[in-house]
Amino acid sequence: MNSKLLKAIDYLIKKSETKTGLIALEKIFKIGIPFNKPHGIFFKKLSPYESVMLMKNKRLNHNHLGGIHACAIATVGEFSAGLLLCKNFEMNLFRVIMKEINVTYSSQARKNIISKATIDATLVEDLKKRIVLDSQADVDLITEIEDFDGKEIAIVKTTWQLKAWKDVRN
């Protein structure tokens, strides 16, 4: 991605704790990640330690049984965790890339779903130190997916690699 665009996204991520900033960020990501646009993912909260997103139960997201497709559930779980890392590690300075995803499904999603990813402040500081020492760091994040009634739908575990752009070889 282009450096100016990454700086603009970083600016919006810093403003994401306001409603206007969150809506602007959501729109930028719908343009910047065309794959996610049709899913109708809405940003509900983005703080340094929590990311909350909504995915509507709509026909485009359905599987052959009429529930939300397993891959759509995995996508919103991955997106929540990745955005949380981008909140803590400026996209202009760090490459955030998913290495692995594991999803454990517990119920079929027949209603709108909410994804919640969290990270601890101590872990963020530890990751920043590891990047300085080793030029990169890996981290596992857990995203919990529930429906609007609070019923657990899935747990999404993602493994991410964080690396300073200056250390990335293309």
N, C-alpha and C positions, 0 to 999 in steps of 0.2 A: 504494500500500500504506500501511497505517496505521503511524504513527511508532513506536508501542509494539512492534508486530510486527517492524519493521525493527531496532529496538534489540535485541530478543531474538535475532534471526537474527545480528546482528553479534556478540553475546555468544557464541553457539554457534560462529561462524566462528573467533573467537579461541581457542576450546577444541578446535578441529578437529585439532590435532596429537596429541591423545590418542584412543585407540580409542573410548572412551565418547562423547566429544564429536563424533567423526566420525559415529558411528551416530545420535546424536541429530540432528545436522544433516541427515543423509540422510533421516530420517523427516520432519522439518519441510519439506524441499523436496518430498517426495512428496505432502504435504498442500497445500503452497503453490503447486505447479505441477502440477495434475492431469493435464496433457497428458503429462508424463514418467512418471507412476506405472506405467502398463501396460508400459512398456518394460523395467522391471526393471533400472534403472541403480543400481549400487552404488558408493559412494565408497570408494576404496582408500587414497588419500593426498591431503592438502591441506596444503601448506606455503606460505609466502609466494611461492615461486618455482616450484612444481610442483603440478599437479593430475592425479591418476590415477583413472580410473573404469573399471568393468567393466560390460559389457552382455552378458547371456547370449543364446546362440543358442537362442531359443525360438520356438514356432510363431507367437505374436502378432507377433513382429518379422520374420517371413518375407515374402519376395516370392514371385512366382509360380514361381520356380525352386527354392525351398526354402532359399535363403541368407538372410542378414540383409538387409533392405530398405535401399536406398540412403538413404532419408530417415531411417531409424533410425540409420544410421551418421552422417549429418550432424548429427542431434540430439545424440548423445553427444559429438561433436566440439565443437559449439557450447556445450553445457552445461559441458564441462571448461574451456574458455577463459573463459566467463562467470563461473564459480565462482572461478577464479583471480583475476580482476579484483575480485570481491567480497571476496576475502581481503585485498587490498591497498587497497581503497577502500571504506570503511564504507558499507553500504547506507543507513544513516540520514542520511548526509551527501551521498552522491553517487548520481546516477542513472546506471546502467550499462545501455546499450541497444545491441543489435546493429544495425548499419547495413547490413552486407553479409556474404554467405557464399559461398564458392567451394569446391567439393569436387572433388578429383581422385582418382578410384577407380583402383586398380591391380590388385586381385584381388577375387574374390567371397568374402564372409565366410561360411564354413561351420562355424565354431567360435565359441566365446565370444571377444569382442574386448575389448581394453584401449585406452583413449584416454589420451594424455599431452600436456598443454599445459604450456608453460614460459614464464617471463618473467624478464628480467634485472633485478637490483636497480637498476642505473643507469637503465634505462628507466622503472621505477616512479617514481623520484625526478624524472626529467625530466617525466613526465606530471603529477605533482603541481605542478610549477612552471608548466607550460603552462596548467593549469586556473586557477591564481591569476592569470596574466597575461591569458589570453584567455577566461576563464570556462568553457572547455570544451577537451577534447583528444580527438583520434581516435587509435586505436592498432590495428595489425594483429597478430593472434596466430595462431600455427600450432599445430594439434593433430595429432599423429601417431596413427593408428589401426593397431593390429596384432592378429593373432589370437594364440592362446595358444602357437603354435609360433614366434612372432616374425616371421611373414610379414606384410609391409606390405599393408594393406587399402586405406587412403586417407590423404590429407593434407587437412585441413580448415583453410582460411584464413578467419578472421572479422575483420571491421572493426567496432570498437566506438567509441561516443561516450561519453565520461565528462564529466559536468557536475554541478556543485554543485546540490543541490535548490533552493537559494535563487535560482538563476538560471534555473530551469525555469519556462516560462510554459505554463499549462494552457489 
